């Protein structure tokens, strides 16, 4: 349940623009099933997909029927053709390459954040509870070239006796700058209570 809410959060963040207004609906939709490739990869994929106007919709986990698999393939084939019209036949390779670059950037950001003493303490506290600290990174700038990012450091926790996913720290940073700006260190729920 925790991870389901985390991925809902990722999807919700990428549907709103930096000023809180709704973005136009994505042009293309791709259905997915099976295990995801990890939080950092999924985070990077959603960032790139948002730039490209693609929406990934997870419809099932690992076990699916043959009929559902066939339906997904037909739907995705149609989406693939439409995306190819806009970005070229090799769009998947270009998308994967951009996702890889974004993933490397996210990993770099996370390593900078993890190097902070208070994040290390939070991480060790969560490790003792056998509950990982998570990082959600997304661009908030108006222009693609600016590469301004916001980072949420969150995990399962409680505030005033209520348990849910808690954001412990929020940062802003820039791709080409090493300066990390702490926006808040006040724990708050990621989802409205």
C-alpha positions in Angstrom: 0.0 0.0 0.0 2.8 2.4 0.8 4.5 1.9 -2.5 1.2 2.3 -4.4 0.7 5.7 -2.8 4.3 6.6 -3.6 3.7 6.0 -7.3 0.4 7.8 -7.2 2.3 10.8 -5.8 4.9 10.6 -8.6 2.1 10.6 -11.2 0.2 13.4 -9.5 3.3 15.6 -9.3 3.9 15.3 -13.0 0.4 16.3 -13.9 0.7 19.8 -12.5 2.9 22.6 -13.7 5.3 24.6 -11.5 2.7 27.2 -10.7 0.1 24.6 -9.6 -2.1 24.9 -12.7 -3.0 21.8 -14.6 -0.9 20.9 -17.6 -2.6 19.9 -20.8 -3.4 16.2 -21.1 -0.5 14.2 -22.4 -0.6 13.4 -26.1 0.2 9.7 -25.8 -0.5 6.9 -23.4 1.4 3.7 -22.9 0.1 0.9 -20.8 2.5 -1.0 -18.5 2.4 -4.2 -16.5 5.0 -6.1 -14.5 7.6 -5.0 -12.0 9.0 -1.6 -12.3 12.8 -1.0 -12.6 13.3 0.8 -9.4 12.4 4.2 -7.9 15.2 6.2 -9.5 14.6 4.8 -13.0 10.8 5.3 -12.6 11.4 8.9 -11.4 13.6 9.6 -14.4 11.2 8.0 -16.8 8.3 10.1 -15.6 10.3 13.3 -15.9 11.3 12.5 -19.5 7.7 11.3 -20.3 6.3 14.6 -19.0 8.6 16.5 -21.4 7.6 14.3 -24.3 3.9 14.4 -23.6 3.7 10.6 -22.8 1.7 9.1 -20.0 2.6 5.7 -18.6 -0.3 3.9 -17.0 0.5 0.8 -14.9 -2.5 -1.5 -15.3 -1.2 -4.6 -13.5 1.7 -6.1 -11.6 3.3 -9.4 -12.6 0.5 -11.8 -13.2 -1.8 -10.9 -16.1 -4.0 -12.9 -18.4 -3.1 -13.6 -22.0 -6.1 -11.6 -23.2 -5.0 -8.5 -21.2 -1.4 -8.9 -22.5 -2.7 -9.0 -26.0 -4.9 -6.0 -25.5 -2.0 -4.0 -24.0 0.2 -4.9 -27.0 -2.5 -3.7 -29.5 -3.0 -0.5 -27.6 0.7 0.2 -27.2 1.3 -0.6 -30.9 -1.1 2.1 -31.8 0.5 4.5 -29.3 3.9 3.6 -30.7 2.9 4.5 -34.2 1.5 7.9 -33.1 4.7 8.6 -31.1 6.8 7.6 -34.1 5.0 10.1 -36.3 6.0 12.9 -33.9 9.5 11.8 -32.8 10.6 9.4 -35.5 10.8 5.6 -35.7 13.7 5.4 -33.3 11.8 7.4 -30.6 12.2 4.5 -28.1 16.0 4.6 -28.3 16.0 8.4 -28.0 13.6 8.2 -25.0 15.7 5.6 -23.3 18.9 7.6 -23.8 17.3 10.7 -22.4 15.9 8.6 -19.5 19.4 7.2 -18.8 20.8 10.7 -18.7 18.1 11.9 -16.3 18.6 8.8 -14.1 22.3 9.6 -13.8 21.5 13.2 -12.9 19.0 12.0 -10.3 21.6 9.6 -8.8 24.1 12.5 -8.6 21.5 14.7 -6.9 20.7 12.0 -4.4 24.4 11.4 -3.6 24.8 15.1 -2.9 21.7 15.1 -0.6 22.8 11.9 1.2 26.2 13.5 2.0 24.4 16.0 4.2 24.8 15.1 7.9 21.1 15.3 8.8 20.1 13.2 5.9 22.7 10.6 6.9 21.2 10.5 10.4 17.7 10.2 9.0 18.8 7.4 6.7 20.5 5.5 9.6 17.3 5.9 11.7 15.2 4.4 8.9 17.7 1.6 8.3 17.3 0.5 11.9 13.6 0.3 11.4 14.2 -1.6 8.2 12.3 1.1 6.3 14.1 3.0 3.5 14.3 6.7 3.0 12.9 7.7 -0.4 13.8 10.5 -2.7 11.4 12.1 -5.2 12.9 14.5 -7.7 11.1 16.6 -10.3 11.8 19.7 -12.4 9.8 22.8 -11.4 11.3 25.3 -13.9 9.2 26.8 -16.7 12.0 26.3 -19.3 13.6 22.9 -20.1 17.0 24.4 -20.3 16.9 25.8 -16.7 17.0 22.4 -15.1 15.7 23.5 -11.7 14.7 20.6 -9.5 12.8 20.1 -6.3 13.7 17.1 -4.1 11.5 15.5 -1.4 13.1 13.3 1.2 10.3 11.1 2.6 9.4 7.9 4.2 6.8 6.2 6.3 6.3 8.0 9.6 3.9 9.6 12.0 2.8 13.1 12.9 0.6 13.7 15.9 -0.1 9.9 16.2 -1.2 9.6 12.5 0.8 7.4 10.2 1.4 8.0 6.6 4.1 9.0 4.1 5.9 11.9 5.6 8.1 14.4 3.8 11.0 15.2 6.2 13.0 17.6 4.0 12.4 19.5 0.8 15.2 21.0 -1.3 15.7 23.0 -4.5 18.7 22.7 -6.7 20.0 23.4 -10.1 21.6 20.9 -12.5 24.7 23.0 -13.2 25.2 24.3 -9.7 26.3 22.5 -6.6 24.3 24.7 -4.3 21.5 22.8 -2.5 18.9 25.0 -0.9 16.9 23.6 2.0 13.3 24.8 1.6 11.9 23.1 4.7 12.9 20.7 7.4 9.5 20.6 9.0 7.9 17.1 8.6 4.6 17.1 6.8 2.3 14.6 5.2 2.7 14.2 1.4 -1.0 13.5 1.1 -3.7 15.7 2.6 -5.1 14.3 5.8 
